[in-house]
Amino acid sequence: MATRKIITTQVAIMGAGPAGLMLAHLLATAGIDSTVVEVRSHKDISETVRAGILEHGTVNMLVDSGVSDRVLRDGDRHDGIELRFNGESHRIDFKELVGESVWLYPQTDVFLDLAARRKADGGDVRYSVTETAVHNIEGKPKVWFTDADGVEYEIQAEFVVGADGSRSHCRFQVPEAHRKWYFHEYPFAWFGILAEAPHSADELIYANSANGFALISQRTQTVQRMYFQCNPKENVADWDDDRIWAEFRRRVNGNGFELKEGPVIDKMVLPFRSFVHTPMRHGNLFLAGDAAHTVPPTGAKGLNLAIHDVKVLFEGLDSYFRSGSTQLLDSFSSRALDRVWKAQQFSYWMTTMLHTPVDADDFSRARQLGELNSVVSSRHGMAYLAEAYTGWPSL
């Protein structure tokens, strides 16, 4: 067997999605070495189209840390959303309620910005690796991998970060006796489309109807992204354009509002669930982003939670390498999980408030409308939604 080539670094990062690359970037700004390994190719990640609503804190981190200001130039700032029910729209004015905004900016573009910055800065990012394995997380960690050219490597680091997504390999390195997993399965999914059409609205519309939930989002001036609630086992092949648009009309149109329609150029079914892995640290392994938690997309929290994990973890690693103090590293899991559970609650609340239960009776439907009316008729109710949607202060 050939001898593995040794890479010595301070932090080994598993996963080159936004969480892994943002952490590597922040570490580099503090003079801390890292090596990032990723099983997917750069091309595969860049061609995986994912929507993105960025909280103001996420935008600030991208810009202020020197990644890129493209989000400010190419992203769309949204100062509110619309909740639509009983055929009427109710605007939640983020700016007026909490003084903040969000940005519509695809997660794909966040990856491209981060990947370009790491490349420009000479960062060590290895794409298309295979045979990854993490060893000795309770001591001095080692990561084995084979690069795209078939060369075998061993990374020797002080810490390993599992930022390897919802199908994380790293989370399984935590002994079963030392971890707890929390799950919640939802009885519905989203049928998502991309359509060649102009904007139907300037901001996102979250529509509750007796026929099910719909989300009207935007992508570009000529291509729009939209979703409607469906059965997780729905077959996209059963849906042609006429049937898709008829379903959207049933859920959104009315009282003078009509969606702008066009050819459907992509369609998919997106099941979702809530998941939390606790704790987010074991030994010298730390988990961040989808490796540690997933949320339904209704509250637009997934990417933002990952970036917050990274912020908290960077603060701990920076403190350790500057002063030798482990205090912030020791509190990483509890600090990160505090926000994770707030986001789980918000995402669960938005999801259950807006989606029509599969077995809804008259009472549950009337109660749901009462809940929506309670939110939009109360400044405090709207302010809670606005604060949670735009992002809580970072503690």
C-alpha positions as CSV (number, residue, x, y, z in Angstrom):
1,M,0.0,0.0,0.0
2,A,1.4,3.4,-1.0
3,T,2.3,5.8,1.8
4,R,-0.3,8.6,2.2
5,K,0.9,12.1,1.6
6,I,0.7,14.2,4.8
7,I,-1.0,17.6,5.0
8,T,-0.5,19.4,8.2
9,T,-3.0,22.1,9.0
10,Q,-4.8,23.6,12.0
11,V,-8.4,22.9,10.9
12,A,-9.7,20.2,8.6
13,I,-13.1,21.1,7.0
14,M,-15.3,18.4,5.5
15,G,-17.5,20.0,2.9
16,A,-17.1,22.9,0.5
17,G,-20.6,24.2,0.6
18,P,-21.3,27.7,1.9
19,A,-20.7,26.8,5.6
20,G,-17.3,25.1,4.9
21,L,-16.0,27.7,2.6
22,M,-17.2,30.6,4.8
23,L,-15.4,29.1,7.8
24,A,-12.2,28.6,5.7
25,H,-12.4,32.2,4.6
26,L,-12.9,33.6,8.1
27,L,-10.0,31.4,9.4
28,A,-7.8,32.7,6.6
29,T,-8.5,36.3,7.6
30,A,-7.3,35.5,11.1
31,G,-4.1,33.7,9.8
32,I,-5.4,30.2,10.7
33,D,-4.7,27.5,8.2
34,S,-7.3,25.1,6.9
35,T,-7.8,22.4,4.3
36,V,-11.3,21.8,2.8
37,V,-12.2,18.5,1.2
38,E,-15.4,18.0,-0.8
39,V,-16.8,14.8,-2.5
40,R,-18.6,16.8,-5.2
41,S,-17.0,18.7,-8.0
42,H,-17.0,22.5,-8.2
43,K,-19.1,22.1,-11.4
44,D,-21.7,19.8,-9.6
45,I,-22.1,22.3,-6.7
46,S,-22.3,25.3,-9.0
47,E,-25.0,23.7,-11.1
48,T,-27.2,22.6,-8.2
49,V,-29.8,25.4,-8.3
50,R,-31.0,26.3,-4.8
51,A,-33.0,29.3,-3.8
52,G,-31.8,31.6,-1.2
53,I,-33.2,34.3,1.2
54,L,-30.3,35.8,3.1
55,E,-30.8,37.5,6.5
56,H,-29.2,40.9,7.0
57,G,-26.5,39.3,9.2
58,T,-25.6,36.8,6.5
59,V,-25.3,39.6,3.9
60,N,-23.2,41.6,6.3
61,M,-20.8,38.7,6.9
62,L,-20.3,38.2,3.1
63,V,-19.6,41.8,2.5
64,D,-17.8,42.9,5.7
65,S,-15.4,39.9,5.7
66,G,-14.3,40.6,2.2
67,V,-16.0,37.7,0.4
68,S,-17.8,39.8,-2.1
69,D,-20.3,42.6,-2.4
70,R,-22.0,41.0,-5.4
71,V,-25.1,40.3,-3.2
72,L,-25.6,44.0,-2.9
73,R,-25.2,44.5,-6.6
74,D,-27.0,41.5,-8.0
75,G,-29.3,40.4,-5.2
76,D,-32.8,41.8,-4.6
77,R,-33.4,43.5,-1.3
78,H,-36.8,42.7,0.1
79,D,-38.3,44.9,2.8
80,G,-41.3,42.7,3.5
81,I,-43.4,39.7,2.5
82,E,-47.1,39.2,1.9
83,L,-49.2,36.8,3.8
84,R,-52.2,35.9,1.6
85,F,-55.3,34.2,2.9
86,N,-59.0,34.3,2.2
87,G,-58.0,35.8,-1.2
88,E,-56.6,38.9,0.4
89,S,-52.9,40.0,0.8
90,H,-51.5,41.4,4.1
91,R,-48.0,42.9,3.9
92,I,-45.5,42.4,6.7
93,D,-43.3,45.5,6.5
94,F,-39.9,44.4,7.8
95,K,-38.3,47.8,7.5
96,E,-41.1,49.6,9.4
97,L,-41.5,46.9,12.1
98,V,-37.9,45.9,12.9
99,G,-35.7,48.1,10.6
100,E,-34.2,45.3,8.7
101,S,-34.4,43.6,5.3
102,V,-33.6,40.3,3.6
103,W,-32.0,39.7,0.2
104,L,-33.1,37.3,-2.5
105,Y,-29.8,35.8,-3.6
106,P,-29.5,32.1,-4.7
107,Q,-27.4,29.8,-2.6
108,T,-25.6,28.8,-5.7
109,D,-24.3,32.4,-6.0
110,V,-23.2,32.4,-2.4
111,F,-21.1,29.3,-3.2
112,L,-19.7,30.8,-6.3
113,D,-18.7,34.0,-4.4
114,L,-17.0,32.0,-1.6
115,A,-15.3,29.5,-4.0
116,A,-13.9,32.4,-6.0
117,R,-12.6,34.2,-2.9
118,R,-10.9,31.0,-1.6
119,K,-9.3,30.5,-5.0
120,A,-8.1,34.1,-5.3
121,D,-6.7,33.9,-1.8
122,G,-4.8,30.6,-2.5
123,G,-7.0,28.6,-0.1
124,D,-6.6,24.8,0.0
125,V,-9.9,23.4,-1.3
126,R,-9.9,19.9,-2.7
127,Y,-13.0,19.0,-4.8
128,S,-14.0,15.6,-6.2
129,V,-12.3,13.6,-3.4
130,T,-13.3,10.0,-2.6
131,E,-12.8,7.5,0.2
132,T,-13.0,10.1,3.0
133,A,-12.6,8.9,6.6
134,V,-12.3,10.7,9.9
135,H,-10.2,9.2,12.6
136,N,-9.4,10.0,16.3
137,I,-11.8,12.8,16.9
138,E,-11.2,12.5,20.7
139,G,-7.5,13.0,20.2
140,K,-5.4,14.6,17.4
141,P,-7.8,14.1,14.4
142,K,-6.8,12.7,11.1
143,V,-8.7,12.8,7.8
144,W,-8.0,10.4,5.0
145,F,-9.1,11.0,1.4
146,T,-8.1,10.2,-2.1
147,D,-7.9,13.2,-4.5
148,A,-9.3,13.5,-8.0
149,D,-6.0,12.2,-9.4
150,G,-6.0,9.1,-7.2
151,V,-3.4,10.3,-4.7
152,E,-4.0,9.2,-1.1
153,Y,-3.7,11.9,1.6
154,E,-3.8,12.2,5.4
155,I,-4.7,15.5,6.9
156,Q,-3.3,16.0,10.4
157,A,-5.2,18.8,12.2
158,E,-6.1,20.1,15.6
159,F,-9.8,20.2,14.9
160,V,-12.2,18.7,12.3
161,V,-15.3,20.5,11.2
162,G,-18.2,18.5,9.7
163,A,-19.9,20.9,7.3
164,D,-20.7,18.0,4.9
165,G,-24.4,18.6,4.5
166,S,-27.7,16.8,5.3
167,R,-26.1,13.4,4.4
168,S,-23.2,14.0,6.7
169,H,-20.6,11.4,7.2
170,C,-19.1,13.3,10.1
171,R,-22.2,13.2,12.3
172,F,-21.9,9.4,12.5
173,Q,-18.4,9.7,14.0
174,V,-20.1,10.9,17.2
175,P,-20.6,7.7,19.3
176,E,-24.3,6.8,19.5
177,A,-24.2,7.0,23.3
178,H,-23.0,10.6,23.1
179,R,-25.6,12.0,20.7
180,K,-29.3,12.6,20.4
181,W,-31.2,13.1,17.2
182,Y,-34.5,15.0,17.0
183,F,-36.8,14.4,14.0
184,H,-40.1,15.8,12.8
185,E,-41.6,14.5,9.5
186,Y,-44.1,16.7,7.7
187,P,-47.0,15.0,5.8
188,F,-46.5,17.2,2.7
189,A,-43.8,18.4,0.3
190,W,-43.4,21.3,-2.1
191,F,-43.9,21.0,-5.9
192,G,-41.4,23.5,-7.2
193,I,-41.1,25.0,-10.6
194,L,-39.0,27.4,-12.6
195,A,-41.1,29.3,-15.2
196,E,-40.3,31.7,-17.9
197,A,-42.4,34.6,-16.8
198,P,-42.1,38.1,-15.5
199,H,-42.5,38.9,-11.7
200,S,-45.9,38.4,-10.4
201,A,-45.0,40.5,-7.3
202,D,-42.0,42.5,-6.0
203,E,-41.8,40.5,-2.8
204,L,-42.5,36.9,-1.8
205,I,-46.1,35.8,-1.4
206,Y,-47.0,33.1,1.2
207,A,-50.4,32.0,0.3
208,N,-52.7,29.9,2.5
209,S,-55.8,28.5,0.9
210,A,-58.3,25.7,1.4
211,N,-56.6,24.0,-1.6
212,G,-53.2,24.1,0.1
213,F,-50.2,26.4,0.5
214,A,-48.3,28.2,-2.3
215,L,-45.2,30.3,-2.3
216,I,-44.6,32.8,-5.1
217,S,-40.9,33.8,-5.3
218,Q,-38.7,35.4,-7.8
219,R,-35.5,34.4,-9.6
220,T,-34.7,36.9,-12.4
221,Q,-36.6,39.4,-14.4
222,T,-37.6,36.7,-16.8
223,V,-37.5,33.4,-14.8
224,Q,-39.5,32.8,-11.6
225,R,-39.5,30.2,-8.9
226,M,-42.8,29.0,-7.3
227,Y,-44.0,26.2,-5.1
228,F,-47.2,24.6,-4.0
229,Q,-47.9,22.1,-1.3
230,C,-48.2,18.5,-2.5
231,N,-48.0,14.9,-1.4
232,P,-44.4,13.8,-0.9
233,K,-45.0,10.9,-3.3
234,E,-46.3,13.2,-6.1
235,N,-44.9,12.3,-9.5
236,V,-43.8,15.3,-11.5
237,A,-44.5,13.4,-14.8
238,D,-48.2,13.6,-14.0
239,W,-48.1,17.4,-14.1
240,D,-48.1,19.3,-17.4
241,D,-48.0,23.1,-17.6
242,D,-51.8,23.5,-17.8
243,R,-52.4,21.4,-14.7
244,I,-49.6,23.2,-12.8
245,W,-50.9,26.7,-13.5
246,A,-54.5,25.6,-12.8
247,E,-53.3,24.5,-9.3
248,F,-51.5,27.8,-8.7
249,R,-54.6,29.8,-9.7
250,R,-56.7,27.9,-7.3
251,R,-54.4,28.8,-4.4
252,V,-53.3,32.3,-5.2
253,N,-55.5,34.2,-7.7
254,G,-58.5,36.3,-6.6
255,N,-59.7,39.7,-5.7
256,G,-58.0,41.3,-8.7
257,F,-54.7,39.5,-8.3
258,E,-53.5,37.1,-11.1
259,L,-50.2,35.3,-11.4
260,K,-48.2,35.9,-14.5
261,E,-47.7,32.6,-16.2
262,G,-45.3,31.1,-18.8
263,P,-43.6,27.9,-19.9
264,V,-42.4,25.7,-17.0
265,I,-38.8,24.9,-17.6
266,D,-38.1,22.8,-14.5
267,K,-40.1,21.0,-11.9
268,M,-39.3,18.9,-8.9
269,V,-40.8,17.6,-5.6
270,L,-39.1,18.7,-2.5
271,P,-39.9,16.7,0.7
272,F,-38.7,18.3,4.0
273,R,-38.4,17.6,7.7
274,S,-37.0,19.1,10.8
275,F,-33.8,17.5,12.3
276,V,-31.4,18.4,15.0
277,H,-28.2,16.6,16.1
278,T,-27.1,17.3,19.7
279,P,-24.6,18.2,20.8
280,M,-22.8,19.9,17.9
281,R,-19.4,19.0,19.3
282,H,-17.7,15.8,20.3
283,G,-14.1,15.8,21.2
284,N,-12.3,17.8,18.5
285,L,-15.1,17.4,16.0
286,F,-17.5,20.2,15.4
287,L,-20.7,20.1,13.3
288,A,-22.1,23.0,11.3
289,G,-25.0,23.6,9.0
290,D,-27.1,20.8,7.5
291,A,-24.8,18.2,9.1
292,A,-26.2,19.3,12.4
293,H,-29.7,20.5,11.6
294,T,-32.3,20.9,8.8
295,V,-35.4,23.0,8.8
296,P,-38.4,23.1,6.4
297,P,-37.9,25.9,3.8
298,T,-41.0,27.9,4.9
299,G,-39.0,30.1,7.2
300,A,-35.9,30.6,5.0
301,K,-33.6,29.6,7.8
302,G,-31.4,26.8,6.4
303,L,-28.4,28.7,4.9
304,N,-28.6,31.4,7.5
305,L,-28.4,29.0,10.3
306,A,-25.3,27.4,8.7
307,I,-23.6,30.8,8.4
308,H,-24.4,31.6,12.0
309,D,-22.9,28.3,13.2
310,V,-19.8,29.3,11.3
311,K,-19.7,32.7,12.9
312,V,-19.9,31.2,16.4
313,L,-17.4,28.4,15.6
314,F,-14.9,30.9,14.1
315,E,-15.1,33.0,17.2
316,G,-14.1,30.0,19.3
317,L,-11.3,28.8,17.0
318,D,-9.9,32.3,16.7
319,S,-9.9,32.7,20.5
320,Y,-8.2,29.4,20.9
321,F,-5.5,29.9,18.4
322,R,-4.8,33.5,19.6
323,S,-4.9,32.9,23.4
324,G,-5.1,29.2,24.0
325,S,-8.5,29.7,25.7
326,T,-11.1,26.9,25.1
327,Q,-14.0,28.9,26.7
328,L,-15.7,29.8,23.4
329,L,-15.1,26.4,21.9
330,D,-16.6,24.8,24.9
331,S,-19.7,26.9,24.6
332,F,-20.1,26.6,20.8
333,S,-22.7,23.8,20.9
334,S,-25.0,25.5,23.4
335,R,-24.7,28.9,21.7
336,A,-25.4,27.5,18.2
337,L,-28.2,25.3,19.4
338,D,-29.9,28.3,21.1
339,R,-30.5,29.8,17.7
340,V,-31.1,26.4,16.0
341,W,-34.1,25.7,18.3
342,K,-35.5,29.3,17.8
343,A,-35.3,28.7,14.1
344,Q,-36.9,25.3,14.4
345,Q,-39.8,26.8,16.3
346,F,-40.2,29.6,13.7
347,S,-40.0,27.3,10.7
348,Y,-42.5,24.8,12.3
349,W,-44.8,27.7,13.1
350,M,-44.7,29.2,9.6
351,T,-45.1,25.7,8.1
352,T,-48.1,24.6,10.2
353,M,-49.8,28.1,10.0
354,L,-49.6,28.2,6.2
355,H,-50.0,24.6,5.0
356,T,-53.4,23.0,4.9
357,P,-53.4,19.8,7.0
358,V,-54.0,16.7,5.0
359,D,-56.9,15.7,7.3
360,A,-58.2,19.2,8.0
361,D,-61.7,19.5,9.4
362,D,-63.8,22.6,9.6
363,F,-62.5,23.5,13.0
364,S,-58.8,23.2,12.1
365,R,-59.3,25.3,9.0
366,A,-61.2,28.0,10.9
367,R,-58.6,28.0,13.7
368,Q,-55.8,28.3,11.2
369,L,-57.5,31.4,9.6
370,G,-57.9,32.8,13.1
371,E,-54.2,32.4,13.7
372,L,-53.3,34.1,10.5
373,N,-55.7,36.9,11.3
374,S,-54.2,37.2,14.8
375,V,-50.8,37.8,13.3
376,V,-51.7,40.4,10.6
377,S,-54.1,42.3,13.0
378,S,-51.4,42.8,15.7
379,R,-48.3,44.9,15.4
380,H,-46.6,42.6,17.9
381,G,-47.6,39.5,15.9
382,M,-46.2,41.0,12.7
383,A,-43.1,42.2,14.5
384,Y,-42.3,38.7,15.8
385,L,-42.6,37.3,12.3
386,A,-40.5,40.2,10.9
387,E,-37.7,39.8,13.5
388,A,-37.5,36.0,13.1
389,Y,-37.6,36.1,9.3
390,T,-34.9,38.8,9.0
391,G,-32.7,37.2,11.7
392,W,-32.3,37.6,15.4
393,P,-29.3,39.5,16.8
394,S,-26.3,37.3,17.2
395,L,-25.4,36.8,20.8
